[in-house]
Amino acid sequence: MLRRPAPAPAPAAWLLLAALLCDCGVWAARANKHKPWLEPTYHGIVTENDNAVLLDPPLIALDKDAPLRFAGEICGFKIHGQDVPFDAVVVDKSTGEGLIRSREKLDCELQKDYTFTIQAYDCGRGPDGSASAKKSHKATVHIQVNDVNEYAPVFKEKSYQAAVVEGRRYESVLRVEAVDADCSPQFSQICSYEIVTPDVPFTVDKDGYIKNTEKLSYSKEHQYKLTVTAYDCGKKRATEDVLVKISVKPTCTPGWQGWNSRVEYEPGTGALALFPSAHLETCDEPVASVQVTVELETSHIGKGCDRDTYSEKSLHRLCGAASGTAELLPAPSGSLNWTLGLPTDNGHDSDQVFEFNGTQAVRIPDGVVSVNPKEPFTVSLWMRHGPFGRRKETILCSSDKTDMNRHHYSLFVHGCRFIFLLRQDPSGEKKYKPAEFHWKLTQVCDEEWHHYVLNVEIPRVTLYVDGVSHEPFSVTEDYPLHPSRIETQLVVGACWQGGDLHMTQFFRGDLAGLTIRSGKLTDKKVIDCLYTCKEGLDLQVPEDSGRGVKVQANPGRSVLTLEAEDVGELEKVMQHVAYLNSRQFPTPGVRRLRLTSTVRCFNEAACALIPPVDGSVMVLQPEEPKISLSGVHHFARAASEFESSEGVFLFPELRVISTITREVEPNGEGDEDPTVQESLVSEEIVHDLDTCEVTVEGEELSPEQESLEVDMARVQHQGIEVSRSNLGVVFSGVDTMASYEEALHLLRYRNWNSRSLLDRKFKLVCSELNGRYISNEFQVEVNVIHTANPMEHASHMAAQPQFVHPEHRSFVDLSGHNLANPHPFAVVPSTATVVIVVCVSFLVFMIILGVFRIRAAHQRTMRDQDTGKESEMDWDDSALTITVNPMETYEDQHSEEEEEEEEESEDGEEEDDVTSAESESSEEEEEGEHGDQQPANRQQQLEWDDSTLSY
């Protein structure tokens, strides 16, 4: 059935429907459509004495319905959890801000933190909000309760007690412990303990362990009472301190007994037992094994220990390096003077070392050493160097003298590296060759003395440090040098820059014994000999002692280790441990001695603590030898002997002896008599010499007309080296006094122009141990006798010009030698020369006059004596030289004999003994008796050679 459609509404109806629909949209806009929103997690902090919780982030609920009233406002928060002592309140509904606070007083000690959930809800559609209020999701809240330092530390015990054994130091005697009831680590932990009682030998650490600071003695104190307090990390002190009682018990003390802390060693007495009566007390502990270590400290003596202080060249010869050794840092002397400006230790008892402070260096003269890179050679030295930074410090450097800065070879340190550079000489092939060798060693910068020996045989270079070989860890190659004709300069302590003409790369440290041996390498035996100490620990155990005792010693004999299971056998061996110094004249001073022991029981633990033993060996000052040189001090020889091929022996009767002076105590009952004094006795001893130096007094030797010569074959056969210069001759090398005496007997002086020579003076000085002991100065004066040959002239008148020509002689320098002018007319004498000649002539005349007066005074008595004496006069050549002058005669032969005999009795000093009164009386007597007599027949004529008189 078909229905008819409804009729269309009237216009008024349309208006009513539009109004209803509009009213429904306003209502829908005012509906609560969204839930409040919170952060997922909140963290809060609350202090024990406060109820406000500080949240991060702040508690704020957001609602998208805002800013509509009720629907967009937050009306409250709800906390979910069991026994949660917190409330959440709204501070501002429109912003949704809220806070959480505690409902009751919180106690951190009961509960340190809380966790719960919270929801926010809005106000709904109306004021009551009961029908349409919406809730947010549940957010998690973590709240931590902050602690307040309300509790003080409390000790667990009311008092503490402990007992210790006297004579021992404990790592821990006992432990005190306190606790704190606060909940936080800051206030609940104990940060320190303190002993309140003053002046007690105990200390307590932060963990409460109490130990003694010194060895306790039962006789001094039986019991110590200490008051101890505690502090927490908040600096709160314990409410009550605790009492600690520590009792000291007397007991057996383990350790070494029967030893002397100071032992005196007299040089030359051999081995000296250090512990002759030593006994190890173990206090009946169940000992399973004992280990003892004896250490001798000698690092402060010389270069690490006592060694011979001969020159390094002499030491090399003694150790077997017979030749080719050049010493670059010798002790300063007349001919070896380039080290004169370097500061040294100035000590004669021990080795002489040279100090380089970073601004000093020495140039080695040309010709001292020559190194050919194609041939093997050895560099040896002692060095003490510290950690002075990262710059290069040159020990030895050979570089261009001018124009360029090329280093031909050098030895330097860089930090703790020891580096050797050797550039090959120019060659036809241009290819890389090993040039720089590096070693990284702790010994280079530990500020201790070490011995270095560098054996160079390209392409291999081996370094020995204290006798132990080291291979280079890196080798750098380089091209050979370019050809040039530039001379090289060898420097110690820096490197010469020839192009810039200045020094660079200065060395800071101490050096000694720097030598280069060309053409040969040094073998291990020689190296060990150079490094070996002359002092150390010695152990000679009898065959019936020391069973089961293991003995170990280091190469330097400064550390000795003994290990045994039987304490008794160990004691027997210990009683034979000795100190030995094999030097005849050792370096005096103290050597520290330390004895450490470890005792183990059967449980493999150290059961008895043996305290270390500290002592010393005092090496006494050796009796200093007095080296004496004796012989003929003055003699004269004919001029022909000086001009001969053999010359004149200077020391034909030389004697070299050495003596020491000892105190001898009186014997018998006189020992108790205080008036009896000790007497001094001189004893002759035998020892070696290492140097004898003969120097010329006055002017240097003139090589054109004079020289000092010696039979080199015979001298070198004895092992003594000879070096000559214009200053004299130096004999060097360690040898016996007899060998040196024989070598000096062979020394000759030649002068092939002796006509101008009147006298020559020489000085001899010998020494031992590189100048530690020096002899007296032995001086020798030789005079030249100029005689006239009677066959040369037919008559006295023909010979006269030879003696009367106007020859001017100098008397200015009488300490040395006088050379008459061989060309008397070549120069015009000065006014001073004329005055001197006149004065000397007058003085000679007065002396001759005095002699004649003395002769006249004794003429009568002398006539009765034997007239058969020879007419030749034996003058004392120490004062006068007489030549024959045929122009002057005596009255008769008899008076000549009287004059000769009288001069011999006066021994050359009669001129000083004659007074003016005696001279006058003699003159009167002579005039009275011989005034009318004239010389009728003269047989000899004498002329005084006043050029050789000494005043």
Rosetta blueprint (number, residue, H / E / L):
1 M L
2 L L
3 R L
4 R L
5 P L
6 A L
7 P L
8 A L
9 P L
10 A L
11 P H
12 A H
13 A H
14 W H
15 L H
16 L H
17 L H
18 A H
19 A H
20 L H
21 L H
22 C H
23 D H
24 C H
25 G H
26 V H
27 W H
28 A H
29 A H
30 R L
31 A L
32 N L
33 K L
34 H L
35 K L
36 P E
37 W E
38 L L
39 E L
40 P L
41 T E
42 Y E
43 H E
44 G E
45 I E
46 V E
47 T E
48 E L
49 N L
50 D L
51 N L
52 A E
53 V L
54 L E
55 L E
56 D E
57 P L
58 P L
59 L L
60 I E
61 A L
62 L E
63 D E
64 K L
65 D L
66 A L
67 P L
68 L L
69 R L
70 F L
71 A L
72 G L
73 E L
74 I E
75 C E
76 G E
77 F E
78 K E
79 I E
80 H E
81 G L
82 Q L
83 D L
84 V L
85 P L
86 F E
87 D E
88 A E
89 V E
90 V E
91 V E
92 D E
93 K L
94 S L
95 T L
96 G L
97 E E
98 G E
99 L E
100 I E
101 R E
102 S E
103 R L
104 E L
105 K L
106 L L
107 D L
108 C L
109 E L
110 L L
111 Q L
112 K L
113 D E
114 Y E
115 T E
116 F E
117 T E
118 I E
119 Q E
120 A E
121 Y E
122 D E
123 C L
124 G L
125 R L
126 G L
127 P L
128 D L
129 G L
130 S L
131 A L
132 S L
133 A L
134 K L
135 K E
136 S L
137 H L
138 K L
139 A E
140 T E
141 V E
142 H E
143 I E
144 Q E
145 V E
146 N E
147 D L
148 V L
149 N L
150 E L
151 Y L
152 A L
153 P L
154 V E
155 F E
156 K L
157 E L
158 K L
159 S E
160 Y E
161 Q E
162 A E
163 A E
164 V E
165 V E
166 E L
167 G L
168 R L
169 R L
170 Y L
171 E L
172 S L
173 V L
174 L E
175 R E
176 V L
177 E L
178 A E
179 V E
180 D L
181 A L
182 D L
183 C L
184 S L
185 P H
186 Q H
187 F H
188 S H
189 Q L
190 I E
191 C E
192 S E
193 Y E
194 E E
195 I E
196 V L
197 T L
198 P L
199 D L
200 V L
201 P L
202 F E
203 T E
204 V E
205 D L
206 K L
207 D L
208 G L
209 Y E
210 I E
211 K E
212 N E
213 T L
214 E L
215 K L
216 L L
217 S L
218 Y L
219 S L
220 K L
221 E L
222 H L
223 Q E
224 Y E
225 K E
226 L E
227 T E
228 V E
229 T E
230 A E
231 Y E
232 D E
233 C L
234 G L
235 K L
236 K L
237 R E
238 A L
239 T L
240 E L
241 D L
242 V E
243 L E
244 V E
245 K E
246 I E
247 S E
248 V E
249 K E
250 P L
251 T L
252 C L
253 T L
254 P L
255 G E
256 W E
257 Q E
258 G L
259 W L
260 N L
261 S L
262 R E
263 V E
264 E E
265 Y E
266 E L
267 P L
268 G L
269 T L
270 G L
271 A L
272 L E
273 A E
274 L L
275 F L
276 P L
277 S L
278 A L
279 H E
280 L E
281 E E
282 T L
283 C L
284 D L
285 E L
286 P L
287 V E
288 A E
289 S E
290 V E
291 Q E
292 V E
293 T E
294 V E
295 E E
296 L E
297 E E
298 T L
299 S L
300 H L
301 I L
302 G L
303 K L
304 G L
305 C L
306 D L
307 R L
308 D L
309 T L
310 Y L
311 S L
312 E H
313 K H
314 S H
315 L H
316 H H
317 R H
318 L H
319 C L
320 G L
321 A L
322 A L
323 S L
324 G L
325 T E
326 A E
327 E E
328 L L
329 L L
330 P L
331 A L
332 P L
333 S L
334 G L
335 S L
336 L L
337 N L
338 W L
339 T L
340 L L
341 G L
342 L L
343 P L
344 T E
345 D L
346 N L
347 G L
348 H L
349 D L
350 S L
351 D L
352 Q L
353 V L
354 F E
355 E E
356 F E
357 N E
358 G L
359 T L
360 Q L
361 A L
362 V E
363 R E
364 I E
365 P L
366 D L
367 G L
368 V L
369 V L
370 S L
371 V L
372 N L
373 P L
374 K L
375 E L
376 P L
377 F E
378 T E
379 V E
380 S E
381 L E
382 W E
383 M E
384 R E
385 H L
386 G L
387 P L
388 F L
389 G L
390 R L
391 R L
392 K E
393 E E
394 T E
395 I E
396 L E
397 C E
398 S E
399 S E
400 D E
401 K L
402 T L
403 D L
404 M L
405 N L
406 R L
407 H E
408 H E
409 Y E
410 S E
411 L E
412 F E
413 V E
414 H E
415 G L
416 C L
417 R E
418 F E
419 I E
420 F E
421 L E
422 L E
423 R L
424 Q L
425 D L
426 P L
427 S L
428 G L
429 E L
430 K L
431 K L
432 Y L
433 K E
434 P E
435 A E
436 E E
437 F E
438 H E
439 W E
440 K E
441 L L
442 T H
443 Q H
444 V H
445 C H
446 D L
447 E L
448 E L
449 W E
450 H E
451 H E
452 Y E
453 V E
454 L E
455 N E
456 V E
457 E E
458 I L
459 P L
460 R E
461 V E
462 T E
463 L E
464 Y E
465 V E
466 D L
467 G L
468 V E
469 S E
470 H E
471 E L
472 P L
473 F L
474 S E
475 V E
476 T E
477 E E
478 D E
479 Y L
480 P L
481 L L
482 H L
483 P L
484 S L
485 R L
486 I L
487 E L
488 T E
489 Q E
490 L E
491 V E
492 V E
493 G L
494 A L
495 C E
496 W E
497 Q E
498 G L
499 G L
500 D L
501 L L
502 H E
503 M E
504 T E
505 Q L
506 F L
507 F L
508 R E
509 G E
510 D E
511 L E
512 A E
513 G E
514 L E
515 T E
516 I E
517 R E
518 S E
519 G L
520 K L
521 L L
522 T L
523 D L
524 K H
525 K H
526 V H
527 I H
528 D H
529 C H
530 L H
531 Y H
532 T L
533 C L
534 K L
535 E E
536 G E
537 L E
538 D E
539 L E
540 Q L
541 V L
542 P L
543 E L
544 D L
545 S L
546 G L
547 R L
548 G L
549 V L
550 K E
551 V E
552 Q E
553 A E
554 N L
555 P L
556 G L
557 R L
558 S L
559 V E
560 L E
561 T E
562 L E
563 E E
564 A E
565 E L
566 D L
567 V H
568 G H
569 E H
570 L H
571 E H
572 K H
573 V H
574 M H
575 Q L
576 H L
577 V E
578 A E
579 Y E
580 L E
581 N E
582 S L
583 R L
584 Q L
585 F L
586 P L
587 T L
588 P L
589 G E
590 V E
591 R E
592 R E
593 L E
594 R E
595 L E
596 T E
597 S E
598 T E
599 V E
600 R E
601 C E
602 F L
603 N L
604 E L
605 A L
606 A E
607 C E
608 A E
609 L L
610 I L
611 P L
612 P L
613 V E
614 D E
615 G E
616 S E
617 V E
618 M E
619 V E
620 L L
621 Q L
622 P L
623 E L
624 E L
625 P L
626 K E
627 I E
628 S E
629 L E
630 S E
631 G L
632 V L
633 H L
634 H E
635 F E
636 A E
637 R E
638 A E
639 A H
640 S H
641 E H
642 F H
643 E H
644 S L
645 S L
646 E L
647 G L
648 V E
649 F E
650 L L
651 F L
652 P L
653 E L
654 L L
655 R E
656 V E
657 I E
658 S E
659 T E
660 I E
661 T E
662 R E
663 E E
664 V E
665 E L
666 P L
667 N L
668 G H
669 E H
670 G H
671 D H
672 E H
673 D L
674 P L
675 T L
676 V L
677 Q L
678 E L
679 S E
680 L E
681 V E
682 S E
683 E E
684 E E
685 I E
686 V L
687 H L
688 D E
689 L E
690 D E
691 T E
692 C E
693 E E
694 V E
695 T E
696 V E
697 E E
698 G L
699 E L
700 E L
701 L L
702 S L
703 P L
704 E L
705 Q L
706 E E
707 S E
708 L E
709 E E
710 V L
711 D L
712 M H
713 A H
714 R H
715 V H
716 Q H
717 H H
718 Q L
719 G L
720 I L
721 E E
722 V E
723 S E
724 R E
725 S E
726 N L
727 L L
728 G E
729 V E
730 V E
731 F E
732 S E
733 G E
734 V E
735 D E
736 T E
737 M H
738 A H
739 S H
740 Y H
741 E H
742 E H
743 A H
744 L H
745 H H
746 L L
747 L L
748 R E
749 Y E
750 R E
751 N E
752 W L
753 N L
754 S H
755 R H
756 S H
757 L E
758 L L
759 D E
760 R E
761 K E
762 F E
763 K E
764 L E
765 V E
766 C E
767 S E
768 E E
769 L L
770 N L
771 G L
772 R L
773 Y E
774 I E
775 S L
776 N L
777 E L
778 F E
779 Q E
780 V E
781 E E
782 V E
783 N E
784 V E
785 I E
786 H L
787 T L
788 A L
789 N L
790 P H
791 M H
792 E H
793 H L
794 A L
795 S L
796 H H
797 M H
798 A H
799 A H
800 Q H
801 P H
802 Q H
803 F H
804 V H
805 H L
806 P L
807 E L
808 H L
809 R L
810 S L
811 F L
812 V L
813 D L
814 L L
815 S L
816 G L
817 H L
818 N L
819 L E
820 A L
821 N L
822 P L
823 H L
824 P L
825 F L
826 A L
827 V L
828 V L
829 P L
830 S L
831 T H
832 A H
833 T H
834 V H
835 V H
836 I H
837 V H
838 V H
839 C H
840 V H
841 S H
842 F H
843 L H
844 V H
845 F H
846 M H
847 I H
848 I H
849 L H
850 G H
851 V H
852 F H
853 R H
854 I H
855 R H
856 A H
857 A H
858 H L
859 Q H
860 R H
861 T H
862 M H
863 R H
864 D L
865 Q L
866 D L
867 T L
868 G L
869 K L
870 E L
871 S L
872 E L
873 M L
874 D L
875 W L
876 D L
877 D L
878 S L
879 A L
880 L L
881 T E
882 I E
883 T E
884 V E
885 N L
886 P L
887 M L
888 E L
889 T L
890 Y L
891 E L
892 D L
893 Q H
894 H H
895 S H
896 E H
897 E H
898 E H
899 E H
900 E H
901 E H
902 E H
903 E H
904 E H
905 S H
906 E H
907 D L
908 G L
909 E L
910 E H
911 E H
912 D H
913 D H
914 V L
915 T L
916 S H
917 A H
918 E H
919 S H
920 E H
921 S H
922 S H
923 E H
924 E H
925 E H
926 E H
927 E H
928 G H
929 E H
930 H H
931 G L
932 D L
933 Q L
934 Q L
935 P L
936 A L
937 N L
938 R L
939 Q L
940 Q L
941 Q L
942 L E
943 E E
944 W E
945 D E
946 D H
947 S H
948 T H
949 L L
950 S L
951 Y L
